[in-house]
């Protein structure tokens, strides 16, 4: 195992599925599975003990579902793992609850092996990810939320409620980058649209995450839509 390999915790109550995920992920030299859990409670304990970089989280499990487990893991300041909800249930209520709980991605179990690998790498890089078939629904839903009045800010996800919505105002360029993030643009696409380098885009994204108090790009877009910034 490479010292800088992406450390993954697999959470699902079906052992066969965990074995399949492990087999897929460990074909990659930059990914290693450091643990498995079959219940939400086990996931919380394993996340604290193993400090993985990425957690793949099932929704329906015994003793604690994946949404509650995600919320508890995100609330632990010692755990910095990005969490991908992976489920057979293509339901909006699961999706929105997962994002509110602090999940950084959402992938359906019928996705291909290459999608799982790409999701793990994206989350480890801090990019977050959503399955293409649900991205439009997320943005449509949060775009429909009215922008809050200045004196009455909109509620933010529970995972960010202790963080100010804006540590300081966005610059004009940061606002432009955020608008393109909300349009699901990659760093390369943003760089080309704004005629700047990708390294500069990464710097702007980092500053945007800091100002919004967001863990990753997905959470930043959700917060931006709720606050009327994108």
FENFENTA-V507903 format. One record per backbone hydrogen bond with DSSP energy under -0.5 kcal/mol. CO is the residue of the C=O (numbers start at 1). NH is the residue of the N-H. E is the energy in kcal/mol with one decimal. If there is no record, write none. Layout:
BEGIN
[[CO	NH	E] [CO	NH	E]]
END
This chain:
BEGIN
[[2	5	-1.7] [6	8	-0.5] [6	32	-2.9] [7	53	-2.2] [7	54	-2.2] [8	34	-2.3] [8	35	-1.1] [9	56	-2.3] [10	12	-0.5] [10	37	-2.3] [11	58	-1.2] [13	15	-0.7] [14	18	-2.0] [15	19	-2.4] [16	20	-2.1] [17	21	-2.6] [18	22	-2.7] [19	23	-2.5] [20	24	-2.3] [21	25	-2.8] [22	26	-2.6] [24	27	-1.1] [25	28	-1.7] [28	31	-1.6] [30	6	-3.3] [32	8	-2.5] [32	34	-0.7] [35	10	-2.3] [37	12	-2.3] [39	43	-2.0] [40	44	-2.1] [41	45	-2.0] [42	46	-3.0] [43	47	-2.6] [44	48	-1.7] [45	49	-2.0] [46	50	-3.2] [47	51	-1.7] [53	82	-2.5] [54	9	-2.3] [55	57	-0.6] [55	84	-3.1] [56	11	-2.2] [57	86	-2.7] [59	61	-0.8] [59	66	-3.0] [62	40	-1.0] [62	64	-1.7] [64	40	-0.9] [65	69	-2.2] [66	70	-2.2] [67	71	-2.2] [68	72	-2.3] [69	73	-2.5] [70	74	-2.8] [71	75	-1.5] [72	76	-0.6] [73	76	-1.3] [75	77	-0.7] [76	79	-1.6] [78	80	-0.6] [82	55	-2.5] [83	85	-0.6] [83	104	-2.7] [83	105	-1.2] [84	57	-3.3] [84	86	-0.5] [85	87	-0.5] [85	107	-3.1] [87	109	-1.8] [88	90	-0.9] [89	91	-1.9] [91	95	-2.0] [92	96	-2.8] [93	97	-2.1] [94	98	-2.6] [95	99	-2.2] [96	100	-2.4] [97	101	-2.0] [98	102	-0.8] [98	103	-2.6] [99	102	-0.7] [100	159	-1.1] [104	129	-2.1] [105	85	-2.5] [106	131	-2.2] [107	87	-1.6] [108	111	-1.9] [112	115	-0.5] [112	116	-1.7] [113	117	-2.3] [114	118	-2.3] [115	119	-2.3] [116	120	-2.2] [117	121	-2.2] [118	122	-2.6] [119	123	-2.6] [120	124	-2.3] [121	125	-1.6] [122	127	-2.6] [122	128	-0.6] [123	126	-1.3] [126	217	-0.9] [129	106	-1.0] [131	134	-2.3] [131	135	-1.3] [132	136	-0.7] [134	138	-2.1] [135	139	-2.3] [136	140	-2.3] [137	141	-2.3] [138	142	-2.3] [139	143	-2.1] [140	144	-1.2] [142	145	-0.7] [149	152	-1.9] [157	160	-2.3] [158	161	-1.0] [160	163	-1.8] [171	175	-2.4] [172	176	-1.7] [173	177	-2.3] [174	178	-2.7] [175	179	-2.1] [176	180	-1.6] [177	181	-2.3] [178	182	-2.5] [179	183	-0.5] [180	185	-2.1] [181	184	-2.1] [186	190	-2.5] [187	191	-2.6] [188	192	-2.2] [189	193	-2.2] [190	194	-2.2] [191	195	-0.9] [191	196	-2.1] [197	201	-1.8] [198	202	-2.5] [199	203	-1.8] [200	204	-2.3] [201	205	-2.9] [202	206	-2.4] [203	207	-2.0] [204	208	-2.5] [205	209	-2.6] [206	210	-2.0] [207	211	-2.5] [208	212	-2.4] [209	213	-1.3] [209	214	-2.1] [211	167	-2.4] [216	220	-2.1] [217	221	-2.4] [218	222	-2.2] [219	223	-2.6] [220	224	-2.7] [221	225	-2.3] [222	226	-2.0] [223	227	-2.1] [224	229	-3.2] [224	230	-0.9] [225	228	-0.9]]
END
